[in-house]
Structures are given as structure tokens and as C-alpha cells.
Amino acid sequence: MFFGKKSLPGCSGYCKRCGRNHYLDSVLARTKAEKLMAFMDKYNHINLMTPKAQVTSRYTTNLLFSSAQGKMFGVLLCRNALGKEIVLYGFSGQFNGQWQVPGWVGPLFDERAFHQCADDTEREIKALGRSLEREAQGSDNRRQLKEYRRNLSRKLMQTLFSLYRVPDFRGNIYSLEQAFTGKTGMPTGTGDCCAPKLLAHAATHHLRPVSLSEFYYGRENSSGTRVHKQFYSACEEKCRPILGTMLCGIEECHGCG
């Protein structure tokens, strides 16, 4: 089912290829998302493969109510080539430092390549941060260290962005830079939210998306824009600028292109 006047869009975005917006609504996936929320309420963890397993610190939802705050979770209702219903689950970013959790879709990049690029540089950036704390405010050395750390972080982000692979529903694969339609630079975390991860998995596994629903779970964020167990559309800043590209071809999947 697609976006209508009375339904909240699960996700949408402008597609440069088509010169139009593509939409996917949230109506049919809402019930599935509510069931996921009930699962998390009951078991206090997110390991979908072993629901009755003893809660471990690795997958516990208690983390979402700590100083780390909550997280967005998403459900994508799909159909396979035989018409069978397939339900995909995704979370934004990492969960407790993990990109991969049993029963959930993974990121838009090869995790091994990501760690090869990121781990050493991230350790260096953290070490520079500790060095900055020891430097006197306003000193030349502090300014130089701060500038070096800023440049190192910027270079790392560009390198990591280059690892992302963004598919559409026409069989095309794009880089983040090619897919992004925003008027400003790509924010940190672009491509890591629920909707891009879910749609990428569907596209690369030949599944037809039907509906997408997202909710926030855990301690509300500092600005109060994300509240526990409330439903939201995919975000404007990081998601929408790439979702138009990712949703391209979805109308043909539904026979209404």
C-alpha cells in the first residue's frame, strides 16, 4: 500500500532519476511494529532468534534507558516472488557497539572492510582527544592538535562513506554520494537509519516492500523530539535525501508504475 492523504508515510524521498517523489506508507506494517514493541517489553532484549533466552548485556534493552538514550526501530513488511509475507527488522546505527544482531538486517557496507578502515583511526582520534584535555586552553599546541583531529575525522568519514552501497528496485547500485539529493553535505550517520537498512536488504534479496513502520524505544533524546514508544516517519536530514533513490522502481513492483 502506498502513501495516501490519510496515512503517515513510512518513508519517502525525491528521485533524481525519475524527477519525482517515491513513497511507502506505514499502515500495514504498524501492527507488526507493535508486536515487535511488545516483544521488547516482555523479554527486555532484541535477540529475535532466541526470544526466551536469558537476557545478556549484549542485547538487553536496558541500555536504551541509560545515558546512551533510546533508539529507532523499524519493521518492513514485504512479499517474496511467491507472494509470501516476509517481515524484516532493523535498528538505527549500532546496538551496543554491534552492527549485526541475530534476526535483524545489517548495514549498507561490508563490516570487515569498515573495521579495517576505521578501527586504527578511531583509536588515534580518541587518543588525540585525551591529549587535548591535557593542553592549556588557547595554546598553539592545543589549536594544532584540534585542527589535526578535525581533519583526521573528516577524512575518516569520507573513507567510510565510500564503503556504502545503496541499491534501488531497478537493480542499480549507487554510492552514497550518487544517491544523496540533499543540498548540504552528508551528515554523519547517513545510511545507518532503519529505513535505508531495511530497503537495502529487501532490494538485494528480491523482496517487494509493502509497508514500513518505525518507532522510538527508550529514554527520550535531549531535544525531546523522540519519545519512548512513539511512531515516526523516516528522518528528513539523513534518510530522505537517499530514500528517493532507494525507492526508485518500487511502483513497478506493485504494478502501478
C-alpha positions as CSV (number, residue, x, y, z in Angstrom):
1,M,0.0,0.0,0.0
2,F,1.3,3.4,-0.9
3,F,1.1,6.8,0.7
4,G,-2.3,8.5,0.8
5,K,-3.7,11.6,2.3
6,K,-4.8,9.9,5.5
7,S,-1.7,7.8,6.0
8,L,1.6,8.7,7.6
9,P,4.4,8.0,5.1
10,G,6.8,5.3,6.4
11,C,9.4,6.8,4.1
12,S,9.6,9.0,1.1
13,G,12.2,10.9,-1.0
14,Y,12.9,12.7,-4.2
15,C,14.5,10.7,-7.0
16,K,16.9,12.4,-9.4
17,R,16.5,9.7,-12.0
18,C,12.7,10.0,-12.2
19,G,12.3,13.6,-11.2
20,R,9.6,12.7,-8.8
21,N,9.0,11.6,-5.2
22,H,8.6,7.9,-4.2
23,Y,6.5,6.9,-1.2
24,L,5.9,3.9,1.0
25,D,3.3,4.2,3.8
26,S,3.3,2.8,7.3
27,V,-0.2,1.4,7.6
28,L,0.1,-2.3,7.2
29,A,3.5,-2.6,9.0
30,R,2.1,-0.8,12.1
31,T,0.7,-4.0,13.6
32,K,4.0,-5.8,13.0
33,A,5.9,-2.9,14.7
34,E,3.5,-3.1,17.7
35,K,4.2,-6.8,18.0
36,L,8.0,-6.1,18.0
37,M,7.5,-3.4,20.7
38,A,5.5,-5.9,22.8
39,F,8.3,-8.5,22.4
40,M,10.8,-5.9,23.7
41,D,8.6,-5.0,26.6
42,K,8.2,-8.7,27.5
43,Y,11.7,-10.0,27.1
44,N,13.8,-6.9,27.6
45,H,16.2,-7.8,24.8
46,I,16.3,-7.8,21.0
47,N,17.6,-11.2,20.1
48,L,14.8,-12.3,17.8
49,M,16.3,-15.7,17.1
50,T,16.1,-16.9,20.7
51,P,13.2,-15.0,22.3
52,K,13.1,-16.9,25.6
53,A,16.9,-16.9,26.1
54,Q,18.3,-15.4,29.2
55,V,18.9,-11.7,28.8
56,T,22.5,-10.8,28.3
57,S,24.2,-7.4,28.5
58,R,24.9,-7.7,24.8
59,Y,21.3,-7.5,23.6
60,T,19.4,-6.0,26.6
61,T,17.1,-3.1,26.1
62,N,18.1,-1.7,29.5
63,L,20.8,0.1,27.6
64,L,18.2,2.1,25.9
65,F,17.1,3.7,29.1
66,S,20.7,4.7,30.2
67,S,22.7,7.8,29.4
68,A,23.1,6.4,25.9
69,Q,19.4,7.2,25.3
70,G,16.9,5.3,23.1
71,K,17.0,4.2,19.5
72,M,14.8,4.0,16.4
73,F,13.5,0.6,15.4
74,G,11.8,-0.3,12.1
75,V,9.7,-3.0,10.5
76,L,9.4,-3.5,6.8
77,L,6.6,-5.7,5.6
78,C,7.5,-7.4,2.2
79,R,6.4,-10.1,-0.2
80,N,8.7,-12.5,-1.9
81,A,8.3,-13.7,-5.6
82,L,5.7,-16.3,-4.5
83,G,3.6,-13.7,-2.6
84,K,4.7,-15.0,0.8
85,E,4.8,-12.4,3.6
86,I,8.3,-11.6,4.8
87,V,8.9,-9.3,7.8
88,L,12.2,-7.5,8.2
89,Y,13.5,-5.8,11.3
90,G,16.1,-3.0,11.6
91,F,17.5,-0.6,14.2
92,S,19.3,2.6,13.6
93,G,23.1,2.7,13.8
94,Q,24.7,0.1,16.1
95,F,23.1,-1.7,19.1
96,N,25.6,-1.7,22.0
97,G,28.5,-1.4,19.6
98,Q,27.3,-4.1,17.2
99,W,26.2,-3.7,13.6
100,Q,24.9,-7.3,13.4
101,V,22.3,-8.7,15.8
102,P,20.5,-12.1,15.2
103,G,17.2,-11.6,13.4
104,W,17.9,-8.0,12.2
105,V,19.1,-6.6,8.9
106,G,22.7,-5.5,8.7
107,P,24.4,-2.2,7.5
108,L,24.9,-1.0,3.9
109,F,28.6,-1.8,3.9
110,D,30.9,-4.8,4.4
111,E,31.6,-4.8,8.1
112,R,35.1,-6.3,7.8
113,A,36.1,-3.5,5.4
114,F,34.6,-0.9,7.7
115,H,36.6,-2.1,10.7
116,Q,39.8,-2.2,8.6
117,C,39.3,1.4,7.6
118,A,38.0,2.7,10.9
119,D,39.5,1.0,14.0
120,D,43.0,2.3,14.0
121,T,42.0,5.8,13.0
122,E,39.2,5.9,15.7
123,R,41.8,4.9,18.3
124,E,44.0,7.7,17.2
125,I,41.2,10.2,17.3
126,K,40.3,9.2,20.8
127,A,44.0,9.5,21.9
128,L,44.1,13.0,20.4
129,G,41.0,13.8,22.5
130,R,42.8,12.7,25.6
131,S,45.9,14.8,24.6
132,L,43.7,17.9,24.1
133,E,42.4,17.6,27.7
134,R,46.0,17.9,28.9
135,E,46.8,21.0,26.8
136,A,46.2,24.5,28.2
137,Q,43.3,26.4,26.8
138,G,44.3,28.8,23.9
139,S,47.8,27.2,23.5
140,D,49.2,26.8,20.0
141,N,49.7,23.1,20.5
142,R,46.1,22.7,21.5
143,R,44.9,24.5,18.4
144,Q,47.2,22.4,16.2
145,L,46.0,19.1,17.8
146,K,42.4,20.2,17.5
147,E,42.8,21.0,13.8
148,Y,44.7,17.7,13.1
149,R,41.9,15.8,14.9
150,R,39.2,17.6,12.9
151,N,40.9,16.8,9.6
152,L,41.5,13.2,10.6
153,S,37.8,12.8,11.5
154,R,36.7,14.4,8.2
155,K,39.0,12.1,6.1
156,L,37.8,9.1,8.0
157,M,34.1,9.9,7.4
158,Q,34.8,10.4,3.7
159,T,36.5,7.0,3.6
160,L,33.7,5.3,5.4
161,F,31.0,6.8,3.3
162,S,32.8,5.4,0.2
163,L,32.1,1.8,1.6
164,Y,28.3,2.2,1.5
165,R,26.4,0.5,-1.3
166,V,22.9,1.9,-2.0
167,P,20.6,-0.3,-4.1
168,D,17.3,0.7,-5.8
169,F,14.5,-1.6,-7.0
170,R,15.7,-1.5,-10.6
171,G,18.8,-3.5,-9.9
172,N,21.1,-0.5,-9.7
173,I,23.8,0.1,-7.0
174,Y,24.9,3.6,-6.1
175,S,27.5,5.1,-3.8
176,L,26.1,7.3,-1.0
177,E,27.4,10.4,-2.9
178,Q,25.5,9.4,-6.0
179,A,22.3,8.6,-4.1
180,F,22.3,11.7,-1.9
181,T,20.0,14.5,-3.0
182,G,20.4,16.9,-0.1
183,K,21.5,20.5,-0.6
184,T,24.2,20.4,2.1
185,G,26.9,17.9,2.9
186,M,26.0,14.4,4.1
187,P,25.5,14.3,7.9
188,T,27.3,11.7,10.0
189,G,25.2,8.6,10.1
190,T,23.7,8.9,6.7
191,G,22.7,5.4,5.5
192,D,22.7,4.0,9.1
193,C,19.0,4.6,9.9
194,C,16.3,1.9,9.9
195,A,14.6,2.7,6.5
196,P,17.8,2.6,4.4
197,K,19.0,-0.6,6.0
198,L,15.6,-2.3,5.6
199,L,15.1,-1.2,2.0
200,A,18.6,-2.2,1.0
201,H,18.1,-5.7,2.4
202,A,14.8,-6.0,0.6
203,A,16.2,-4.8,-2.7
204,T,19.2,-7.1,-2.6
205,H,17.1,-10.1,-1.6
206,H,14.4,-9.6,-4.3
207,L,11.7,-8.7,-1.9
208,R,8.8,-6.4,-2.7
209,P,8.3,-3.8,0.1
210,V,4.6,-3.2,1.1
211,S,4.8,-1.0,4.2
212,L,7.3,0.4,6.7
213,S,6.8,1.5,10.2
214,E,9.3,3.0,12.7
215,F,9.1,3.7,16.4
216,Y,11.4,5.1,19.1
217,Y,12.2,2.9,22.1
218,G,14.0,4.0,25.3
219,R,14.9,7.2,27.0
220,E,13.8,10.2,25.1
221,N,16.5,12.3,23.4
222,S,17.8,15.6,24.8
223,S,15.7,17.7,22.5
224,G,12.5,15.9,23.2
225,T,11.9,15.1,19.5
226,R,12.0,11.3,20.1
227,V,9.7,9.9,22.8
228,H,9.5,6.3,24.1
229,K,7.1,4.0,22.0
230,Q,6.1,6.8,19.7
231,F,5.9,6.2,15.9
232,Y,7.8,8.5,13.4
233,S,8.4,8.7,9.7
234,A,11.9,8.2,8.4
235,C,14.0,11.3,9.3
236,E,14.4,14.3,7.0
237,E,18.1,15.0,7.5
238,K,19.8,11.7,6.9
239,C,17.1,9.4,5.4
240,R,15.0,11.3,3.0
241,P,18.0,12.6,0.8
242,I,18.8,8.9,-0.1
243,L,15.4,7.3,0.1
244,G,14.1,8.7,-3.2
245,T,17.0,6.9,-5.0
246,M,16.4,3.7,-3.0
247,L,12.7,3.6,-3.6
248,C,13.1,4.0,-7.4
249,G,11.3,1.2,-9.1
250,I,9.0,0.3,-6.2
251,E,5.9,1.3,-8.1
252,E,6.7,-1.2,-10.8
253,C,7.0,-3.8,-8.0
254,H,3.4,-3.1,-7.2
255,G,2.2,-2.9,-10.8
256,C,1.3,0.8,-10.6
257,G,4.4,2.5,-12.3
